[in-house]
Amino acid sequence: MDFQLDIRTMLITLILGNMFMVLLIFAYRFRSPYDQANSSFAVSKWLQAAGWLLVLIRDNLPGPHLILLSNALILGGVGLEIIALLMMAGEFRAGARRYYVIITTLSVLSFGLIYFFHNSDNLRIASASLSAVLFVGFPAYRFTTSKEGSPLQTVMGLVYSVLASILLARAFSALFSERDMNIFSPGLAQHLYYIGMFLIMILGTVGFVLLSRERSYDELKRMANVDELTGILNRRAFIVQAQLAAAAAAERREPISFLLIDIDHFKRVNDNYGHVAGDSALRNFAATVELLLGPRDLFGRYGGEEFAILLLGAGEEESDRKAEQLRQAVMNSRIEGHNLQYTISIGVITVIPDNKPQLDLLYKLSDAALYKAKDEGRNRVVRSRPPEGLVRR
């Protein structure tokens, strides 16, 4: 009886805990704009609180189908909570959607068939536990194996793995137990099960809040480093990363090539076709160039129609070839929805940097070459030669 009372106490704690978590998330995200992940998470907590409430009072309420309803609410709430976490982590893609549609359908069919045709407490417990294993198994696998995931996601994946093991142990315990089990039955498997439910409640909320902060930080970082129109590095981010890359190249005595690019007569594009077409040209240019760059190369917007590229490990011959390839690709590109063509001029400088690479000097030298390209008629590549003190290759 003491253990049974303890289970009822834990049920009350689960009910109040899930309700409190809703208030916590609401307060945390009060001033944030509408977000589907936040709404899904809040609904999931209400569903779980309602499900556990029905479990607690089902013996005092009439109606033969309260067991079916309480199980559906709890399982649906847990599933929706995990989906909200996957949304927040950016992992709820098409494959995950199909997976949860399939296992939700199978879970409902399994529990319904058992309930209506072979209504056994042990089979119901085993079915619900195995369904929960499938629900938590996906984030356990995804968070622990994703190469792009953060340390936070890895820890969450490991905890979900432990939880899946607990649920699996409960399912086998119910299947092979010689005595009838129910939600209030004593035993190690039941005790571990409730610990698992507490883990879902606490880990889910803490993980959701931390993932939310992580996503907000990534968004702020992206806004600080990325040009909003073209999606490439902005000037500040390009300079910072280029200086670090040049310093690393200096240690390896590796050549680098700096390309400064200007879209020819860009003001005419805006005047003749409008600023919408001009923005499309900038996006088209950035997309065309990115397709031709390597994973080590840096590409940024210096401002207006001026762009910069840092080719790591590229000597004069290779950088000339790359610059000409870029020029021709842009000249032959087409802008969807606009009947316009445009060209670019490029100034190039190649050096083996010293221990204190001066990016501003590379910019000035390539800028001089760029202006020479414009003076010579535009739509061409002109190379600048480094002065004494910079090693040329």
N, C-alpha and C positions, 0 to 999 in steps of 0.2 A: 504493500500500500504506500509505503514511503517513496518508493521509486516511481510509482504511478503518479503520486502527487508532484514529484519532481518533474515528470514529463509534462504535466499540466502547467506547471510553473514556466517551463521552457516554452510551451506553446503561447502562453500569455506574453512572454518576453519577445517571441518572434512577431506576434501581432503588433505590440507597441513599438518594437524596434523598427519594423518596416514602415509604420506610420511616421515615426520620428525621422527616418531617412528621407521620406518624401519632403517633410518640412525643411530638412537640412539642405537638400538639393534645390528646393524652391528659393530658400534664402540665399544660397550661394550663387544661383543664376538669375536672381530677381531682375537685375538691370540688363541682362543679356537679351538679344533678339531671339525670336522663336527659332527653335532648333528641334528637328525631329528626334534626334538622339535623346535630348533632355525630356521631351514629352513621353517618349517610349519608356524611358527609365522610370519616370514618375508613375505611369500607368502600371508598370510591372510591379512596383512596390505595393500599390493599392490592391492589385489582384492577389498577391501573395498574402497580404494582411487579411483579405476577405476569405481566402482559402483556409488559412490556419484558424480563423475564427469559426468557420463551419466545422472544422475538425474538432475543435474544443467543445462546441455545444451541440454536436449532431445527435447525441443521445437524448437531448432534451427537446428536440424539434421533430415534428411529424414529417413523414415523407420518405419514400424508399430510395430516392435518388440523390440524397445529400452527399453520399460518398462519391458518386460519380461527379457531381458538381464541384466539390471541394478539391478533388484530385485535378480536375480540369483547370481550376483557378490557379492552383499552386504550380502545376507544370507549365501552364501558359505564362504565368508571371515570371518563372525562372527563365523560360525561353526568351521572353521579350526583354528581360534584363540583360541576358547575354548578347542578344542582337543589338541592344543599345550600346553595350560596351564595344562590340565589333564596329558599330558605326563610328563611335568616338575615336577608335583606333584606325579607322580607314580600311578595315578589313572585311566589311560587309558588302562584298561584290556579288556578281551574278552567280558564281559557283556556290557561295555561302547561302544565297537566297534559295537556290534549288535544293540544297542540302536540308535546310530547315523546313521547307515545304514538304519534302519527302518524309523526314522523320516525324514531323508533327502529324501528318496523315497516318503514318504507321502506328504512332503512339495512341492516337484516338481510336483507331480500329482495334488495336490489341486490347486496350483497357475495356473498350465497349463490349467486345466479344466475350471477354472473361466475365464481365459484370452481368451480362444478360444470359449467358449460356452455361457458365461454370463459376458461379459467384463464390469464390474462395478468397479469404483474406490473404492467404499466403501468395496465391497467384497474382492478386491485385498488387500487393507490395512488390513482388518480383517484377511485374510489368512496369509499374511506375518508376522503380529504381533503375531498371535497364533503360527506360526512356530518358531519364535524367542523365544517365551516363552518356548517351548519345548527344544530348544537349550540351553538356559541359566538355565533352571530348573534343569538339571542334576548336574552341578557343585554347584548350590545353595543348593541342597539337600545333595550332597556328601560331600562338604566341611564343612557343618554345623553339620552333623551327624557322621562323621568319628571319631572314638575314637583315631586313630593314627595320626590324623591331627594336625598341628601346630596352634598356635593362629592366625598366618597370614592367613592360609586357612579358619579358622572360620570367620574372618572379611570379607574375599573375598566372602565367601558363603552368608553372610548376605547382602552384597551389591548386589550380584546377585539376591537375593530374592527380594530386593526392585526394581531392574530393571525388573524382571519378572512381578511384580505387575503393574509397569508403562505400560509395553507392553500389559498386559491383559486389563488394563483400556482403552488403545487406540483401541484394537480390539473390545471391547463392544461399545465404542463410535462410531466406524465406522459402526457396525452392526445396531445399534438402532438410529442413527442420522437421522433426517428428511431432512437433506440437503446433497447434494453431497460433498464428501471430496476428496481431493487429497494431494499430498505431500507438497503443499504450502498453504493449508487451514489453517486459523487461528483457535485458540481455545486452551483450557487448555490441552486437551489430546495430541494435536500436540506439544505444548510447552514442556510438560513432556517427550514426545517421543524423542525429540532432546536432552534434558538433559540426557536421558538414553543412547543415542548414544555417547555423550561425556563421560559418565561414562564407557562405554565399551572401548572406545579408551584409556582413561587415566588409568582406573583400570586394564585393560588387560595388558598394557605395564609395569606399575609399579609392578603389581602382578607377571608378568613373570620375571622381573629382580630380584625381591626379592625371588621368588621361585628358581631361578637359583642360587642365592647366598646361599640359604638355602640348596639346594641339594649339592652344592660344599662343604659347611661346613660339611654336614653329611658324604660326601665321605672322606674328610680329617680326620674327627673324626674316621671313620671306619678304614682307613688306619693306623691311629696312634694306634688303640686299638685292631685290629684283625690280627691274623696271616694269611698271604696271602695264604699259601698252604692249611691249614686245615680249615680255617674259624672260629676258636675259638679265645678266648682271647690270646693276646701275653703276654710275661712275665711281662712287665711293667703294663699293664692294669689289669692283674690278681692280681698282688701284691696290687695295689691301691684299687681295689674292695674288695679283701679279707681282707685287714686291716680294711676297713670300716665295713664290715660284721662281723668281729670278735669283733670289738668295740661294735657294737649293741648287739651281743650275750652276751658280758660281762655284759651289763646293765640288760639283762633279766636273767642272770645266766643260760644261755642255753649252752649245750655242742656243740662243733664243732669238726669235724674230718678232718685231713689233710692227703690226700693220694698222695704219690709221685710214679709215674709209669714210668717204663722204658721198651721199647720194647727189648726183648731178642735177642742178637746176630744180632743187626740191621745192623752192618757193613757187615756181611755175606750175608744179603739180598741184599744189594747194590752190593757186589762183585759178587754174584752168578746170580742175576737176572737183575742187572742194576739199575741205579738211577731212571728211570721212574717207575719201579716196586716198588722201595723204596718209592717214593712219593705217589704211589697208596696205599701202606700199611699204610702210615701216614694218608692219607685221610680216608681210611677205618676204621682205629682205631678211629679217631675222631668222625666219623659218628656213629660207633657202641656204643661208650661210651655216646654220647649225647642222644641217644634213651633211655638210662637207668637212666638218671639223672632227678631230679626234677626241678621245675621252680626256686627254691631258690638256688640250688647248683651252684658253680662256677667251670669252667673248662678252663684251660689255658695250653699253650705250653711254657715250661720253656726254651727250646732250644734243637735242634737236635731231638733225640728220647725220650726226657724226658718231662713228662707232670705232671700237678698237679691238684688236685680236692679238693675243700673245701665243705664238707657236713655240712650244717647248721642244728642244732638241732639233729644231729645223735650221739648217744652214742656208746660205744664200740661194743655192740651186733649188732646194726643196721649197723654200718660202716663195721664190719667184713662181714656181710651178703652182703652188697653192693659191697665190694671189691671182694669177691669171685664170685659174679654174673658178675662183669665186666671181671674178669679173664677168666671165662668159655665162656662168650659171644665172647670175642676176639679170644680165641682158636678155637671156632667152626665157626668163620666167614669165608667167602669166598670173595676173591678179583676178581671182574669181569675182565676177560681178562688175568689173571695171575694164574698159577698153583703153588701157594705157600701158606703155612700156617705159622703163627708166633704166639708167645706167649708173655706174659708180666709178669713182676715181680712188686710187689706193696709193699711199705712200708707205714704203717699207724700209726698215733698218734691221740689220742682223749684227749681233755682237756675241762675244763670250763675256758675260758680265764679270766684274771684279767682286770682291767680298762685300762691297757696299753699292749694289746696283742702283743707279739713278734713273728711276722710271720717268721723271719729268724731262730728263735730257733725251731719252728715247722718244718721248712724245714730241719734243721740239724738232728733233731731226726728221722724224717721219712726217710731221706737219709741214716742214719745208719741202719735202719730196711731194707731199700731197698738193701743195699749192703749185708746184712745178707741173704736176700732172694736169691741173686745171688750166694753167697758162698754155699748155701744149695742145689743148683741145678737149680735155676730159675723156672719160671712158677709157682709161689706161692705167698702167702700173708704172710707177717711177721709184727707183731705189735711191736711198740716201747713203752716203759713206760716212762711217764714224770718224771722229777726229782722233788725234793722238791721245793715248791713254785708255782707249777702248779697243779691245782686241777684235778684229774682224775675221769672219770666216765665210 
